[in-house]
Amino acid sequence: MTQNLFDDPRITALGLFVETYSGLAARFAAQLDQHDLSMVEFEVLMRLARSPGHQLRMSDLAAQTSLSTSGVTRVVDRMERDGLIRRRACPSDRRSSYAVATEEGRCRLDQTLPGHLRIIEDWFTGQLAPADLDHLLASLRTLRDAVHPGATAGSEAEPERC
């Protein structure tokens, strides 16, 4: 007798992952809306704030966020108009530029993070024992590195090259 493919644990694992993400994303979207930020704008600000000098090359920002180059350009244009980030030209290559979190962008992030962290604690990390969280983090890094190898592009302090 063959196993029913609908009951395959791989399907269950992915389904649980998607359901968890969807539930969290809905809570995050409502909270971020209170601070006039979209999910992608928040992600861009977080990526920049966590990077050396609060900046990333536009190409690295695209790789980290899984946005296309044109998608990053549109988001950066909008956020630049709102004063949350600015562009900085690369001195050694005019074709390349950096996205830099402004003081206003970092301030907006500071205002947003307490509520964001509360949601993470209440509905995600706080649901797990410390050892389970450590295991989950290691597992997620393994999965992320496999499916999205550019996710950490530009995050290490390195000599300026464009």
Wavefront OBJ file of the C-alpha trace (Angstrom):
o trace
v 0.000 0.000 0.000
v 1.404 3.376 -0.954
v 1.328 6.423 1.264
v -1.317 9.017 0.455
v 0.679 11.919 -1.025
v -1.705 14.420 0.549
v -0.473 13.227 3.954
v 3.207 13.521 3.042
v 5.056 15.213 5.951
v 6.870 17.476 3.457
v 3.513 18.959 2.446
v 2.598 19.345 6.119
v 5.914 21.053 6.954
v 5.563 23.581 4.161
v 1.893 24.163 4.952
v 2.656 24.865 8.617
v 5.485 27.212 7.618
v 3.222 29.160 5.226
v 0.370 29.328 7.737
v 2.745 30.627 10.425
v 4.218 33.241 8.100
v 0.760 34.372 6.936
v -0.489 34.797 10.497
v 2.588 36.766 11.516
v 2.562 38.880 8.335
v -1.019 39.988 8.987
v -0.128 41.089 12.519
v 3.030 42.867 11.315
v 1.206 44.662 8.497
v -1.360 46.120 10.894
v 1.338 47.232 13.338
v 3.577 48.720 10.626
v 0.636 50.589 9.137
v 0.388 52.509 12.425
v 3.871 53.847 11.638
v 3.134 54.524 7.969
v 5.468 51.763 6.768
v 4.859 48.842 4.438
v 6.421 45.437 5.095
v 9.010 45.999 2.365
v 9.878 49.499 3.630
v 10.377 48.087 7.117
v 12.560 45.319 5.736
v 14.677 47.833 3.787
v 15.142 50.018 6.883
v 16.037 46.986 9.015
v 18.557 45.734 6.453
v 20.180 49.173 6.277
v 20.135 49.729 10.049
v 21.830 46.366 10.629
v 24.534 46.990 8.002
v 27.881 48.718 8.526
v 27.414 52.489 8.183
v 23.628 51.957 7.867
v 24.129 51.465 4.143
v 24.169 48.834 1.419
v 24.918 48.887 -2.261
v 21.674 48.904 -4.191
v 22.585 45.544 -5.744
v 23.202 44.026 -2.291
v 19.922 45.469 -1.016
v 18.153 43.815 -3.937
v 19.838 40.486 -3.165
v 18.979 40.667 0.531
v 15.333 41.543 0.012
v 14.624 39.283 -2.977
v 13.398 42.314 -4.877
v 14.417 42.866 -8.454
v 16.804 45.698 -9.195
v 13.919 47.752 -10.565
v 11.795 46.851 -7.538
v 14.485 48.115 -5.176
v 14.797 51.281 -7.244
v 11.049 51.966 -6.894
v 11.079 51.330 -3.142
v 14.201 53.454 -2.652
v 12.674 56.264 -4.749
v 9.568 56.271 -2.564
v 11.507 56.068 0.689
v 13.881 58.789 -0.448
v 10.900 61.074 -1.169
v 9.683 60.345 2.365
v 13.099 61.208 3.832
v 13.707 57.712 5.237
v 16.752 56.914 3.134
v 19.084 58.681 0.747
v 21.287 57.566 -2.084
v 25.034 57.970 -1.941
v 27.086 57.673 -5.093
v 29.975 55.259 -5.118
v 33.131 57.319 -5.545
v 34.945 54.648 -7.544
v 32.087 53.596 -9.871
v 29.444 56.038 -11.053
v 27.191 53.190 -12.142
v 26.784 52.032 -8.561
v 25.212 53.698 -5.551
v 24.384 53.017 -1.937
v 21.097 53.261 -0.099
v 21.691 54.882 3.289
v 19.228 55.039 6.192
v 18.740 58.663 7.230
v 18.365 59.864 10.801
v 14.627 60.180 10.129
v 14.515 56.602 8.830
v 16.365 55.261 11.860
v 14.064 57.285 14.141
v 10.980 55.800 12.440
v 12.492 52.367 12.914
v 13.148 53.102 16.608
v 9.485 54.062 17.011
v 8.307 50.945 15.187
v 10.516 48.313 16.800
v 8.945 48.074 20.287
v 5.570 47.023 18.864
v 7.230 44.801 16.288
v 9.285 43.038 18.945
v 6.183 42.598 21.095
v 4.463 40.772 18.220
v 7.548 38.614 17.661
v 7.691 37.725 21.353
v 3.944 37.147 21.777
v 3.305 35.171 18.615
v 6.639 33.640 17.569
v 9.753 33.365 19.735
v 7.831 33.448 23.005
v 5.989 30.300 21.936
v 9.254 28.344 21.967
v 11.586 27.093 24.673
v 15.090 28.635 24.413
v 16.611 25.391 23.088
v 13.831 25.059 20.514
v 14.428 28.643 19.393
v 18.170 27.971 18.993
v 17.381 24.904 16.903
v 14.824 26.806 14.814
v 17.318 29.613 14.125
v 19.963 27.137 12.981
v 17.449 25.314 10.800
v 16.121 28.523 9.249
v 19.661 29.702 8.452
v 20.353 26.384 6.721
v 17.149 26.681 4.688
v 17.703 30.372 3.910
v 21.251 29.769 2.709
v 20.013 27.018 0.401
v 17.098 28.891 -1.171
v 18.400 32.478 -0.943
v 22.207 32.479 -0.951
v 22.431 36.262 -1.547
v 20.504 37.099 1.605
v 23.567 38.330 3.456
v 25.233 40.127 0.525
v 27.059 43.233 1.683
v 26.288 42.701 5.344
v 29.904 42.211 6.377
v 32.154 45.222 6.829
v 34.392 45.224 3.803
v 36.523 47.702 1.940
v 34.486 50.044 -0.235
v 34.135 48.573 -3.674
v 31.351 49.342 -6.039
l 1 2 3 4 5 6 7 8 9 10 11 12 13 14 15 16 17 18 19 20 21 22 23 24 25 26 27 28 29 30 31 32 33 34 35 36 37 38 39 40 41 42 43 44 45 46 47 48 49 50 51 52 53 54 55 56 57 58 59 60 61 62 63 64 65 66 67 68 69 70 71 72 73 74 75 76 77 78 79 80 81 82 83 84 85 86 87 88 89 90 91 92 93 94 95 96 97 98 99 100 101 102 103 104 105 106 107 108 109 110 111 112 113 114 115 116 117 118 119 120 121 122 123 124 125 126 127 128 129 130 131 132 133 134 135 136 137 138 139 140 141 142 143 144 145 146 147 148 149 150 151 152 153 154 155 156 157 158 159 160 161 162
